[in-house]
Amino acid sequence: MTTLICDCNQTMALDAVALGTALNESLTLHSTLCRRDAGAFVRAAESGEELVVACTQEKRLFSELATQSAPSSAPIRFVNIRETGGWSKDGAKASAKIAALLAAAHLPDSEAVATVSFKSTGRLLVIGGLASAERAAELLGDGFDTTLFTQGAGDAGAMQERRYPVLGGRIDALTGWLGAFELKWTRDNAIDLDLCTRCNACLAVCPEGAIGLDYQIDMGLCKSHRACVTICKAAGAIDFSRPVESFSETFDLVLDLRPTPAFSQHALPQGYLRWDGRDAGPLMQLRGLVGEFEKPKFFVYKQKLCAHSRNEKIGCNACVDVCSASAISSDRSRQQIKVNPSLCVGCGSCTTVCPSGALSFAYPRASEQGVRIKTLLATYARCGGKDAALLLHSQQAGTAIIGDLGRAARLDPQTHGVPARVMPLALWHTASLGLELWLSAIAYGASQVWVLMTQEEAPQYHQALQEQMALGQAILSGLGYQGTHFRLLHARDARDLASLDRDLREPPAQGVARAASFAAQAEKRATLELALEHLIAQAPARAEMITLPASGSPLGALALDKEACTLCLSCVNACPAGALQDNAQAPELRFIEKNCVQCGLCVSTCPENALRLIPRLNLAPQRKEAVLINAMQPYACVRCGKAFGTLKAIEAMLGKLAGHSMFQGAAAERLKMCGDCRVIDIYSADNEAKITEL
């Protein structure tokens, strides 16, 4: 792989020798790679080797040059070292960071994953006032099979010439996504728009003005003169006795002109757009949504790990609550969650808040993100960098803000720019990385992990990430690491850059003395445990127990009320993580704290309300062992002597049924027998009533 670097007309201090040593490659420093030195790029492209070009500004130009000179050349990887490092007051000290960014760009692309397909033939539904709806349809042109759903006449009413099918009535439901929207509606108006000829005779004769230019009757104004029925006798479009009918139709795309949208979630379904009548952006987007499309299936779901539901009890509901696309719902019948891949937008927030790892992010995989983070930090440290801070941001708005910050540093003496120790890392979505990879980054040598939030993110993402950061900070503080390691940075646009600039220059926090070597695993809990083990081993000081915030903690223990517990073991059956275990040889309940995901299923299942969650990190070795938390004397069958329950449970049952008329005498005595003896006693009793005798 060949790397091409450019100091952009000598505006950056780049050390080609130092960068080449870090990459194990001989580098040539260019100053105008996109202009006078373009020949060097063309020669590199013609060599057939994969290219890493340290410039994103001229990405389009380089791609066109490569296509013209070497049509079969390998794809080019572009990396921004200018706004992220070179254009900064620390630019002269940013060599280690730039080397790290270049090294990360050399990593292979994410492995292919399953895809979700969409097919749109251009069947478009426009909902709104008829005048605005027809105007939108005219602007879109003939590339769509357009149907209008009138929501009143609008400012001018319908055109005299009928150009599009018009539906009218009450919208009952609109669901779906690109290529598969379903509209359920009820025709409840006396005028049938399919029969109406727009002759306007009904408007002229209606004494109340109850009929508008949407050719629908406002029943609040209508006084039942029925002159409209008489005048429309030939067409027969008006019939007040027509029964109310419900219909269902499908569409590929929806353009909504109403002030209140059909969907309330933050991430709207693909193919559903809103238009205010001014900005042409949504109309341009619609033009690009006709055809066949694919997107990655962003998630992997392992039902056996899911802590959502057991025995009709709800435990963890974190993914359902955080999803901004309404793509996740509870499937009570199957005791699990249900994820709609067509609605999923790939934010990854569900995988971040999932305590068990039942939901994992597939594109890119967590293990691939771990390799990228590890490469960045290891290269930075190898080149002499210290106190690395990882700045996670989105590919769109976040990248734009980082770029604005770099350019401002070039033009404004008061703006510092991205400091030399801060390494930006673009993510598909800022909510897709959580506690296990943040702690892994600290274990790999990062001093701090910051997440840049913009207006793109849903409000619930802010809360979810803040809770995760509170957990991570509590762990690190409890282990004796000084300083603030995690922080959310909020920026709307370039106007917030001054504040962001100050945030990026805060003092570093205490990191590990020796960077970890482990690799991030596919399983979330495995990665979390590896990070914790290294951080504990490197801890400057630590207590035996670290109390964690209750909200969202995936780590913790159980408090058991032994006086209330009857050792019925229903909690063992409910536990999805194997944290609670029984003993086939004796009435015992054991607990493995390391396995507990704090889902609360055991708490909601326990009939005696004897369990309570304790969010904490236990640093004792016993955390990984099965610890006995309750044991009871077994109850022996009064007939054969075999143990079949606990003394406390049987005595509790006898006490509750003592006054019941069905459990007196011999029936009460049978409660003290095992299952086999109970059957034998029923069939051997002389005074027992039998069904055949009744």
C-alpha positions as CSV (number, residue, x, y, z in Angstrom):
1,M,0.0,0.0,0.0
2,T,1.4,3.4,-1.0
3,T,0.9,6.5,1.0
4,L,0.9,10.0,-0.5
5,I,1.2,13.0,1.8
6,C,1.0,16.7,0.9
7,D,1.6,19.8,3.1
8,C,-1.0,21.8,1.2
9,N,1.1,24.6,-0.2
10,Q,3.5,24.4,2.8
11,T,0.7,25.2,5.3
12,M,1.5,22.2,7.4
13,A,4.8,21.1,9.1
14,L,5.1,17.5,8.0
15,D,8.1,15.3,8.7
16,A,8.2,12.8,5.9
17,V,11.0,10.8,7.4
18,A,9.3,10.4,10.8
19,L,5.9,9.5,9.2
20,G,7.6,7.0,6.9
21,T,9.3,5.4,9.8
22,A,6.0,5.0,11.7
23,L,4.4,3.4,8.6
24,N,7.5,1.4,7.6
25,E,7.4,3.1,4.3
26,S,9.5,5.6,2.3
27,L,7.4,8.8,1.9
28,T,7.8,11.8,-0.4
29,L,6.5,15.1,0.8
30,H,4.4,16.9,-1.8
31,S,3.2,20.5,-1.6
32,T,0.7,20.6,-4.4
33,L,-0.3,17.0,-5.0
34,C,-3.6,18.1,-6.5
35,R,-2.0,20.6,-8.9
36,R,1.7,20.6,-10.0
37,D,2.5,17.3,-8.3
38,A,-0.6,15.6,-9.8
39,G,1.7,13.5,-12.0
40,A,3.1,11.8,-8.9
41,F,-0.4,10.7,-8.0
42,V,-1.1,9.5,-11.5
43,R,2.0,7.4,-11.5
44,A,1.1,5.9,-8.1
45,A,-2.4,5.1,-9.4
46,E,-1.0,3.4,-12.5
47,S,1.2,1.2,-10.4
48,G,-1.9,-0.8,-9.4
49,E,-1.1,-0.7,-5.7
50,E,-3.7,0.4,-3.1
51,L,-3.3,4.1,-2.3
52,V,-3.8,6.1,0.9
53,V,-4.1,9.8,0.1
54,A,-3.7,12.3,3.0
55,C,-6.2,14.7,1.5
56,T,-10.0,14.8,1.5
57,Q,-10.5,18.2,0.0
58,E,-9.7,17.0,-3.5
59,K,-11.2,13.5,-3.1
60,R,-13.3,14.0,-6.2
61,L,-10.4,15.2,-8.4
62,F,-8.1,12.3,-7.3
63,S,-10.9,9.8,-8.0
64,E,-11.4,11.2,-11.5
65,L,-7.7,11.2,-12.2
66,A,-7.4,7.5,-11.1
67,T,-10.4,6.5,-13.2
68,Q,-8.9,8.2,-16.3
69,S,-5.3,7.0,-15.9
70,A,-5.9,3.5,-14.4
71,P,-9.6,2.4,-14.7
72,S,-8.8,-0.9,-13.0
73,S,-6.9,0.6,-10.1
74,A,-7.7,-0.4,-6.6
75,P,-10.0,1.9,-4.5
76,I,-8.3,4.9,-2.9
77,R,-8.5,5.5,0.9
78,F,-8.6,9.2,1.8
79,V,-7.7,10.6,5.2
80,N,-7.9,14.1,6.5
81,I,-4.7,15.2,8.3
82,R,-5.0,18.9,7.5
83,E,-8.0,20.2,9.5
84,T,-7.6,17.4,12.1
85,G,-3.9,18.0,12.9
86,G,-1.9,20.1,10.5
87,W,-4.0,23.3,10.7
88,S,-3.7,23.8,14.5
89,K,-1.6,25.9,16.8
90,D,-0.1,22.5,17.8
91,G,0.5,21.6,14.1
92,A,4.3,21.4,14.6
93,K,3.8,18.9,17.4
94,A,1.1,16.8,15.7
95,S,3.5,14.3,13.9
96,A,2.6,11.4,16.2
97,K,-1.2,12.0,15.7
98,I,-0.8,12.3,11.9
99,A,1.1,9.1,11.9
100,A,-1.7,7.4,13.8
101,L,-4.3,8.7,11.5
102,L,-2.4,7.4,8.5
103,A,-1.8,4.0,10.1
104,A,-5.6,3.7,10.8
105,A,-6.3,4.5,7.1
106,H,-4.2,1.5,6.1
107,L,-6.5,-0.9,7.9
108,P,-8.7,-3.1,5.7
109,D,-12.3,-2.2,5.1
110,S,-15.1,-3.7,7.2
111,E,-16.1,-7.2,6.3
112,A,-19.2,-7.6,4.2
113,V,-22.4,-8.2,6.2
114,A,-26.0,-9.2,5.3
115,T,-27.9,-6.5,3.5
116,V,-31.5,-5.2,3.6
117,S,-33.1,-4.6,0.2
118,F,-35.6,-1.9,-0.9
119,K,-37.4,-1.5,-4.2
120,S,-39.2,1.7,-5.2
121,T,-41.0,2.1,-8.5
122,G,-42.0,5.7,-7.8
123,R,-45.5,5.2,-6.4
124,L,-45.7,8.4,-4.5
125,L,-48.3,9.6,-1.9
126,V,-48.5,13.3,-1.3
127,I,-50.5,14.3,1.8
128,G,-51.6,17.9,2.4
129,G,-53.7,20.8,1.3
130,L,-54.7,20.1,-2.3
131,A,-53.2,23.3,-3.7
132,S,-49.8,22.5,-2.1
133,A,-50.0,18.9,-3.0
134,E,-50.6,19.6,-6.7
135,R,-47.8,22.1,-6.7
136,A,-45.4,19.5,-5.2
137,A,-46.5,17.0,-7.8
138,E,-45.9,19.5,-10.6
139,L,-42.4,20.2,-9.4
140,L,-41.6,16.5,-9.2
141,G,-42.6,15.9,-12.8
142,D,-43.6,12.7,-14.5
143,G,-41.0,10.4,-12.9
144,F,-43.5,9.4,-10.3
145,D,-46.8,7.6,-10.1
146,T,-48.4,10.3,-7.9
147,T,-51.5,10.1,-5.7
148,L,-52.7,13.0,-3.6
149,F,-54.5,12.7,-0.3
150,T,-56.4,16.0,0.3
151,Q,-56.3,17.7,3.7
152,G,-58.4,20.6,2.6
153,A,-58.3,23.0,-0.3
154,G,-55.2,24.9,0.8
155,D,-54.5,28.4,-0.3
156,A,-55.8,28.1,-3.9
157,G,-57.7,24.8,-4.1
158,A,-57.4,22.1,-6.7
159,M,-56.4,22.9,-10.3
160,Q,-59.3,22.9,-12.7
161,E,-57.5,20.2,-14.8
162,R,-57.4,16.9,-13.1
163,R,-53.8,15.6,-13.4
164,Y,-53.5,13.2,-10.4
165,P,-55.7,10.8,-8.6
166,V,-57.0,12.3,-5.4
167,L,-58.1,10.5,-2.2
168,G,-60.2,12.1,0.5
169,G,-61.4,11.2,3.9
170,R,-59.8,10.3,7.2
171,I,-56.3,8.8,7.5
172,D,-56.5,5.9,10.0
173,A,-52.9,4.8,9.9
174,L,-49.7,5.2,7.8
175,T,-47.0,2.6,8.4
176,G,-44.0,1.2,6.6
177,W,-40.8,2.3,4.9
178,L,-39.2,2.8,1.5
179,G,-41.0,0.7,-1.0
180,A,-43.6,-0.7,1.5
181,F,-45.7,2.1,3.0
182,E,-49.3,1.1,3.8
183,L,-52.0,3.8,4.0
184,K,-55.2,2.8,5.8
185,W,-58.0,5.4,5.3
186,T,-61.7,5.8,5.6
187,R,-63.9,7.5,2.9
188,D,-66.4,9.4,5.1
189,N,-67.4,12.3,2.8
190,A,-70.6,12.5,0.7
191,I,-68.6,13.5,-2.5
192,D,-66.9,10.6,-4.3
193,L,-63.7,12.2,-5.8
194,D,-63.5,9.5,-8.4
195,L,-66.9,10.5,-9.8
196,C,-66.5,14.2,-9.3
197,T,-66.0,16.1,-12.6
198,R,-64.9,19.4,-11.0
199,C,-67.7,21.2,-12.8
200,N,-68.1,23.5,-9.7
201,A,-71.9,23.3,-9.9
202,C,-72.1,22.1,-6.3
203,L,-70.0,25.0,-5.1
204,A,-72.2,27.5,-6.9
205,V,-75.5,26.2,-5.4
206,C,-74.4,25.5,-1.9
207,P,-76.0,28.2,0.3
208,E,-73.7,27.7,3.2
209,G,-70.4,27.5,1.3
210,A,-69.8,24.1,2.8
211,I,-68.0,22.8,-0.3
212,G,-64.5,23.9,-0.9
213,L,-62.1,23.6,-3.9
214,D,-61.0,20.3,-2.6
215,Y,-64.5,19.1,-3.6
216,Q,-65.3,17.8,-0.1
217,I,-68.2,18.8,2.1
218,D,-67.6,20.4,5.5
219,M,-70.3,18.7,7.5
220,G,-69.9,21.4,10.2
221,L,-71.3,24.0,7.8
222,C,-73.7,21.8,5.8
223,K,-77.4,22.4,6.8
224,S,-78.8,19.5,4.7
225,H,-80.4,21.7,1.9
226,R,-79.1,19.0,-0.6
227,A,-79.1,21.4,-3.5
228,C,-75.7,19.9,-4.4
229,V,-77.3,16.5,-4.8
230,T,-79.8,17.8,-7.2
231,I,-77.3,19.7,-9.3
232,C,-75.0,16.7,-9.4
233,K,-77.6,14.2,-10.6
234,A,-76.0,13.5,-13.9
235,A,-72.6,12.7,-12.5
236,G,-73.9,11.1,-9.3
237,A,-70.8,12.1,-7.3
238,I,-72.7,13.3,-4.2
239,D,-74.6,10.8,-2.1
240,F,-75.2,11.5,1.6
241,S,-76.5,7.9,2.1
242,R,-73.3,6.3,0.8
243,P,-71.9,4.0,3.5
244,V,-68.6,4.8,5.1
245,E,-65.9,2.5,3.7
246,S,-62.4,1.7,4.7
247,F,-59.5,1.1,2.3
248,S,-55.8,0.1,2.3
249,E,-53.3,1.1,-0.4
250,T,-49.5,0.7,-0.7
251,F,-47.0,3.3,-1.8
252,D,-43.2,3.4,-2.2
253,L,-42.7,7.0,-1.1
254,V,-44.6,9.5,1.0
255,L,-44.3,13.3,0.9
256,D,-46.0,14.9,3.9
257,L,-47.0,18.6,3.8
258,R,-48.8,18.7,7.1
259,P,-47.5,20.6,10.1
260,T,-47.9,17.5,12.2
261,P,-46.0,14.5,10.8
262,A,-47.4,11.0,10.4
263,F,-44.4,9.6,12.4
264,S,-43.4,10.9,15.8
265,Q,-40.0,9.2,16.2
266,H,-36.7,11.1,15.8
267,A,-35.4,8.9,12.9
268,L,-38.1,8.9,10.2
269,P,-38.6,5.9,8.0
270,Q,-36.6,6.0,4.8
271,G,-38.8,7.1,1.9
272,Y,-40.9,9.4,4.1
273,L,-40.1,13.1,3.7
274,R,-41.7,16.3,4.9
275,W,-41.9,19.5,2.8
276,D,-42.6,23.0,4.0
277,G,-43.2,24.4,0.5
278,R,-40.0,26.3,0.5
279,D,-36.8,24.2,0.8
280,A,-36.4,22.1,-2.3
281,G,-34.2,19.6,-0.5
282,P,-36.9,17.0,0.2
283,L,-38.1,17.1,-3.5
284,M,-34.5,16.5,-4.6
285,Q,-34.2,13.6,-2.2
286,L,-37.3,12.0,-3.6
287,R,-35.8,12.0,-7.1
288,G,-33.0,9.8,-5.8
289,L,-35.4,7.3,-4.2
290,V,-36.6,5.5,-7.2
291,G,-34.9,2.2,-8.0
292,E,-33.5,-0.7,-6.1
293,F,-31.4,-0.1,-3.0
294,E,-29.5,-2.0,-0.3
295,K,-28.2,-1.0,3.1
296,P,-26.2,-3.1,5.6
297,K,-28.1,-5.0,8.2
298,F,-26.6,-3.1,11.1
299,F,-27.3,-5.4,14.0
300,V,-26.9,-9.0,15.0
301,Y,-29.4,-10.4,17.6
302,K,-28.8,-13.4,19.8
303,Q,-32.0,-14.3,21.5
304,K,-30.5,-16.7,24.0
305,L,-28.5,-13.8,25.5
306,C,-31.4,-11.4,25.6
307,A,-32.6,-10.2,29.0
308,H,-35.8,-8.6,27.8
309,S,-38.4,-11.1,28.9
310,R,-38.9,-14.5,30.6
311,N,-42.0,-16.2,31.9
312,E,-44.2,-13.2,30.7
313,K,-42.1,-10.9,32.9
314,I,-40.3,-7.9,31.4
315,G,-36.7,-7.3,32.5
316,C,-34.4,-5.2,30.4
317,N,-36.2,-2.8,28.1
318,A,-33.2,-0.5,27.3
319,C,-33.1,-1.1,23.5
320,V,-36.8,-0.5,23.1
321,D,-36.6,2.7,25.0
322,V,-33.6,4.1,23.3
323,C,-34.4,3.3,19.6
324,S,-35.1,6.6,17.8
325,A,-36.5,4.8,14.7
326,S,-39.2,2.8,16.5
327,A,-37.5,-0.3,14.9
328,I,-37.5,-2.4,18.1
329,S,-40.6,-3.7,19.9
330,S,-41.4,-6.3,22.5
331,D,-42.6,-9.6,21.2
332,R,-44.5,-10.9,24.2
333,S,-45.6,-14.1,22.4
334,R,-42.0,-15.3,21.8
335,Q,-40.5,-13.8,25.0
336,Q,-38.0,-11.6,23.1
337,I,-37.6,-8.4,21.2
338,K,-38.3,-7.9,17.6
339,V,-36.1,-5.7,15.4
340,N,-37.3,-4.4,12.0
341,P,-34.2,-4.2,9.8
342,S,-36.1,-2.0,7.2
343,L,-36.7,0.7,9.9
344,C,-33.3,0.4,11.5
345,V,-31.1,3.4,10.6
346,G,-27.9,1.9,12.1
347,C,-27.4,4.3,15.0
348,G,-26.2,1.4,17.2
349,S,-27.6,2.9,20.4
350,C,-29.4,-0.4,21.1
351,T,-26.1,-2.2,21.1
352,T,-24.6,0.4,23.4
353,V,-27.2,0.1,26.1
354,C,-27.7,-3.6,25.8
355,P,-26.2,-5.1,29.0
356,S,-25.9,-8.7,27.8
357,G,-24.5,-8.2,24.3
358,A,-27.6,-9.8,22.8
359,L,-27.6,-7.0,20.3
360,S,-24.3,-6.2,18.6
361,F,-23.3,-3.7,16.0
362,A,-22.5,-5.5,12.7
363,Y,-21.3,-2.7,10.4
364,P,-18.6,-2.1,11.4
365,R,-18.2,-4.8,13.9
366,A,-17.1,-4.0,17.5
367,S,-13.9,-6.1,17.0
368,E,-13.1,-4.0,13.9
369,Q,-13.6,-0.8,15.8
370,G,-11.4,-2.1,18.5
371,V,-8.6,-2.7,16.0
372,R,-9.0,0.8,14.7
373,I,-8.8,2.3,18.2
374,K,-5.9,0.2,19.2
375,T,-4.0,1.0,16.0
376,L,-4.5,4.8,16.5
377,L,-3.3,4.7,20.1
378,A,-0.5,2.3,19.6
379,T,0.9,4.2,16.7
380,Y,0.6,7.5,18.5
381,A,2.5,6.1,21.5
382,R,5.1,4.5,19.4
383,C,5.8,7.9,17.8
384,G,6.3,9.5,21.1
385,G,2.8,10.9,21.7
386,K,1.5,11.3,25.2
387,D,-1.9,11.7,26.9
388,A,-3.9,10.7,23.8
389,A,-7.5,11.8,23.8
390,L,-10.0,10.1,21.5
391,L,-12.6,12.3,19.9
392,L,-15.5,10.3,18.5
393,H,-17.8,12.1,16.1
394,S,-20.3,11.3,13.3
395,Q,-19.3,11.0,9.7
396,Q,-21.6,13.9,8.6
397,A,-22.2,16.8,11.0
398,G,-19.3,15.8,13.3
399,T,-16.8,15.7,10.4
400,A,-18.1,19.1,9.2
401,I,-17.6,20.7,12.6
402,I,-14.1,19.3,13.0
403,G,-13.3,20.7,9.5
404,D,-14.7,24.1,10.5
405,L,-12.5,24.1,13.6
406,G,-9.4,23.3,11.6
407,R,-10.1,26.0,9.1
408,A,-10.9,28.6,11.9
409,A,-7.5,27.8,13.4
410,R,-5.9,28.6,10.1
411,L,-7.7,32.0,9.8
412,D,-8.3,33.1,13.4
413,P,-5.4,33.8,15.8
414,Q,-7.8,33.2,18.7
415,T,-8.8,29.7,17.6
416,H,-6.5,26.9,18.7
417,G,-7.8,24.1,16.5
418,V,-7.7,20.4,17.2
419,P,-4.8,19.9,19.7
420,A,-1.9,17.5,18.9
421,R,-3.1,15.0,21.5
422,V,-6.7,14.8,20.3
423,M,-7.4,12.2,17.6
424,P,-10.7,12.4,15.8
425,L,-12.3,9.2,14.9
426,A,-15.4,9.2,12.6
427,L,-18.1,6.7,13.4
428,W,-21.2,5.6,11.5
429,H,-23.0,7.0,14.4
430,T,-21.8,8.5,17.7
431,A,-24.1,6.2,19.7
432,S,-22.7,3.0,18.2
433,L,-19.8,2.8,20.7
434,G,-20.3,2.4,24.4
435,L,-18.8,1.4,27.7
436,E,-16.8,-1.7,26.8
437,L,-14.9,0.0,23.9
438,W,-14.5,3.3,25.8
439,L,-12.8,1.4,28.7
440,S,-10.8,-0.6,26.1
441,A,-9.6,2.7,24.7
442,I,-8.4,3.7,28.2
443,A,-6.7,0.3,28.6
444,Y,-5.0,0.8,25.2
445,G,-3.5,4.0,26.5
446,A,-6.0,6.8,25.9
447,S,-6.1,9.5,28.6
448,Q,-9.7,10.5,27.7
449,V,-12.6,9.6,25.5
450,W,-14.8,12.4,24.2
451,V,-18.0,12.1,22.1
452,L,-19.0,15.0,20.0
453,M,-22.8,15.3,19.8
454,T,-24.6,17.5,17.2
455,Q,-28.2,18.1,16.2
456,E,-28.2,14.8,14.4
457,E,-28.6,12.7,17.5
458,A,-31.9,12.0,19.2
459,P,-32.4,13.4,22.7
460,Q,-32.5,9.9,24.2
461,Y,-29.0,9.2,22.9
462,H,-27.6,12.0,25.0
463,Q,-29.1,10.5,28.1
464,A,-27.9,7.0,27.2
465,L,-24.4,8.0,26.5
466,Q,-24.3,10.2,29.6
467,E,-25.3,7.2,31.7
468,Q,-22.7,5.0,30.1
469,M,-20.0,7.7,30.8
470,A,-21.1,8.0,34.4
471,L,-20.6,4.2,34.8
472,G,-17.2,4.3,33.2
473,Q,-16.1,7.3,35.3
474,A,-17.2,5.7,38.5
475,I,-15.2,2.6,37.6
476,L,-12.0,4.5,36.8
477,S,-12.4,6.8,39.8
478,G,-12.9,3.8,42.0
479,L,-9.7,2.3,40.7
480,G,-7.8,5.4,41.6
481,Y,-7.4,7.0,38.1
482,Q,-7.4,10.7,38.6
483,G,-9.2,13.2,36.3
484,T,-12.3,13.2,34.1
485,H,-11.9,10.5,31.5
486,F,-15.3,10.7,29.6
487,R,-17.2,13.7,28.4
488,L,-19.9,14.6,26.0
489,L,-19.2,17.7,23.9
490,H,-22.2,19.4,22.3
491,A,-22.0,21.6,19.2
492,R,-24.7,22.7,16.8
493,D,-22.5,24.3,14.1
494,A,-19.5,26.5,13.6
495,R,-20.9,29.1,16.1
496,D,-20.1,26.7,18.9
497,L,-16.5,26.2,17.9
498,A,-15.1,28.6,20.4
499,S,-16.5,26.7,23.3
500,L,-15.5,23.4,21.7
501,D,-12.0,24.7,21.2
502,R,-11.7,25.3,25.0
503,D,-13.1,21.9,25.8
504,L,-10.5,20.2,23.7
505,R,-7.7,21.8,25.6
506,E,-8.7,20.6,29.1
507,P,-5.9,18.9,31.1
508,P,-5.4,15.1,30.4
509,A,-6.6,12.5,32.9
510,Q,-4.5,9.8,34.3
511,G,-4.2,6.7,32.1
512,V,-2.6,3.3,32.5
513,A,1.1,2.9,33.0
514,R,1.3,0.0,30.4
515,A,-1.0,-0.2,27.4
516,A,-3.1,-3.4,27.0
517,S,-2.5,-5.9,24.3
518,F,-5.8,-7.7,24.2
519,A,-8.1,-7.6,21.1
520,A,-11.7,-6.4,21.3
521,Q,-14.0,-9.4,21.1
522,A,-17.2,-10.1,19.2
523,E,-19.0,-10.6,22.5
524,K,-19.6,-7.4,24.4
525,R,-19.2,-8.9,27.9
526,A,-16.0,-10.6,26.9
527,T,-14.5,-7.2,25.8
528,L,-15.8,-5.5,28.9
529,E,-14.1,-8.1,31.2
530,L,-10.8,-7.9,29.3
531,A,-10.8,-4.1,29.7
532,L,-11.7,-4.4,33.4
533,E,-9.0,-6.9,34.1
534,H,-6.3,-4.7,32.6
535,L,-7.6,-1.6,34.3
536,I,-7.8,-3.3,37.6
537,A,-4.3,-4.7,37.2
538,Q,-2.9,-1.3,36.4
539,A,-5.0,0.6,39.0
540,P,-3.1,3.2,41.0
541,A,-5.3,2.5,44.0
542,R,-8.5,0.7,44.6
543,A,-11.2,-0.2,47.0
544,E,-12.6,-3.7,47.3
545,M,-16.0,-2.6,46.1
546,I,-17.0,0.2,43.7
547,T,-20.5,1.5,43.9
548,L,-22.0,2.2,40.4
549,P,-24.9,4.4,39.3
550,A,-28.1,2.5,39.3
551,S,-29.3,3.7,35.8
552,G,-28.0,1.4,33.0
553,S,-25.4,-0.5,35.0
554,P,-24.5,-3.8,33.3
555,L,-22.5,-4.9,36.4
556,G,-23.7,-5.7,39.9
557,A,-24.8,-8.1,42.5
558,L,-28.0,-9.3,44.2
559,A,-29.2,-8.7,47.7
560,L,-31.2,-11.6,49.1
561,D,-33.7,-11.5,52.0
562,K,-33.2,-14.9,53.5
563,E,-36.1,-14.6,55.8
564,A,-38.5,-14.1,52.8
565,C,-36.8,-16.5,50.4
566,T,-38.3,-20.0,50.3
567,L,-35.7,-21.2,47.7
568,C,-38.4,-21.9,45.1
569,L,-35.7,-21.3,42.5
570,S,-38.0,-19.4,40.1
571,C,-35.2,-16.8,39.8
572,V,-32.8,-19.5,38.4
573,N,-35.2,-20.2,35.6
574,A,-35.7,-16.5,34.9
575,C,-32.0,-15.6,34.7
576,P,-30.8,-15.3,31.1
577,A,-27.2,-14.9,31.9
578,G,-26.5,-17.9,34.1
579,A,-25.7,-15.7,37.1
580,L,-28.1,-17.7,39.4
581,Q,-27.6,-21.4,39.7
582,D,-29.1,-24.2,41.8
583,N,-27.7,-27.4,43.1
584,A,-29.2,-30.7,41.9
585,Q,-28.0,-32.4,45.1
586,A,-29.3,-30.0,47.7
587,P,-31.6,-27.0,48.2
588,E,-29.0,-24.3,47.4
589,L,-28.9,-21.0,45.5
590,R,-25.6,-19.8,44.1
591,F,-24.7,-16.6,42.4
592,I,-21.9,-15.7,39.9
593,E,-21.6,-11.9,40.1
594,K,-19.5,-11.6,36.9
595,N,-22.4,-13.0,34.9
596,C,-25.1,-10.7,36.2
597,V,-26.3,-8.1,33.7
598,Q,-28.7,-6.3,36.2
599,C,-31.7,-6.9,34.0
600,G,-34.0,-7.4,37.0
601,L,-35.8,-10.5,35.6
602,C,-35.1,-12.4,38.8
603,V,-36.4,-9.5,40.9
604,S,-39.7,-9.3,39.0
605,T,-40.1,-13.1,38.9
606,C,-39.5,-13.7,42.6
607,P,-42.9,-14.5,44.3
608,E,-41.6,-13.5,47.7
609,N,-40.0,-10.1,46.6
610,A,-36.8,-11.4,48.2
611,L,-34.3,-10.0,45.7
612,R,-32.9,-6.6,45.0
613,L,-30.3,-5.4,42.5
614,I,-27.0,-3.8,43.7
615,P,-25.2,-2.0,40.9
616,R,-21.5,-2.3,41.8
617,L,-18.1,-3.7,40.7
618,N,-16.7,-6.2,43.1
619,L,-12.9,-6.4,42.8
620,A,-12.6,-9.5,44.9
621,P,-11.7,-12.8,43.2
622,Q,-15.0,-14.3,44.3
623,R,-16.7,-12.2,41.7
624,K,-16.0,-14.9,39.1
625,E,-17.0,-17.8,41.3
626,A,-20.3,-19.4,42.2
627,V,-21.0,-18.1,45.7
628,L,-23.5,-19.7,47.9
629,I,-26.1,-17.1,48.9
630,N,-28.8,-19.3,50.4
631,A,-29.3,-22.9,51.5
632,M,-32.1,-24.6,53.4
633,Q,-32.8,-27.9,55.2
634,P,-34.6,-30.2,52.8
635,Y,-38.1,-31.5,53.6
636,A,-38.4,-35.3,53.7
637,C,-41.6,-37.0,52.5
638,V,-43.5,-38.3,55.5
639,R,-44.2,-41.6,53.6
640,C,-40.9,-42.6,51.9
641,G,-38.5,-40.1,53.4
642,K,-37.3,-38.7,50.1
643,A,-36.4,-35.0,50.0
644,F,-38.6,-33.2,47.6
645,G,-38.6,-29.5,48.7
646,T,-37.3,-27.2,51.4
647,L,-38.6,-27.2,54.9
648,K,-39.4,-23.5,54.8
649,A,-41.3,-23.8,51.5
650,I,-43.5,-26.7,52.6
651,E,-44.2,-25.1,56.0
652,A,-45.2,-21.9,54.2
653,M,-47.5,-23.8,51.9
654,L,-49.1,-25.7,54.8
655,G,-49.7,-22.5,56.7
656,K,-51.4,-20.8,53.7
657,L,-53.7,-23.7,53.0
658,A,-54.5,-24.7,56.6
659,G,-57.9,-23.0,56.6
660,H,-58.9,-24.2,53.1
661,S,-61.7,-26.7,53.0
662,M,-60.1,-28.8,50.3
663,F,-56.9,-29.4,52.3
664,Q,-58.1,-31.0,55.5
665,G,-57.4,-34.4,57.0
666,A,-55.8,-36.8,54.5
667,A,-55.6,-34.1,51.8
668,A,-53.5,-31.9,54.1
669,E,-51.2,-34.9,54.9
670,R,-50.6,-35.5,51.2
671,L,-49.1,-32.0,51.0
672,K,-46.2,-33.4,53.0
673,M,-45.6,-36.2,50.5
674,C,-43.4,-36.3,47.4
675,G,-45.2,-36.5,44.0
676,D,-45.0,-40.3,43.8
677,C,-46.3,-41.0,47.2
678,R,-49.1,-38.5,46.8
679,V,-50.4,-40.5,43.7
680,I,-50.1,-43.8,45.5
681,D,-52.0,-42.5,48.5
682,I,-54.8,-41.2,46.4
683,Y,-55.4,-44.5,44.7
684,S,-54.9,-46.6,47.8
685,A,-57.3,-44.7,50.0
686,D,-60.6,-46.5,50.7
687,N,-62.6,-43.3,51.3
688,E,-61.3,-41.4,48.2
689,A,-64.0,-40.4,45.8
690,K,-63.3,-41.5,42.2
691,I,-64.5,-39.9,39.0
692,T,-65.9,-43.2,37.8
693,E,-68.2,-43.3,40.7
694,L,-69.7,-39.9,40.3
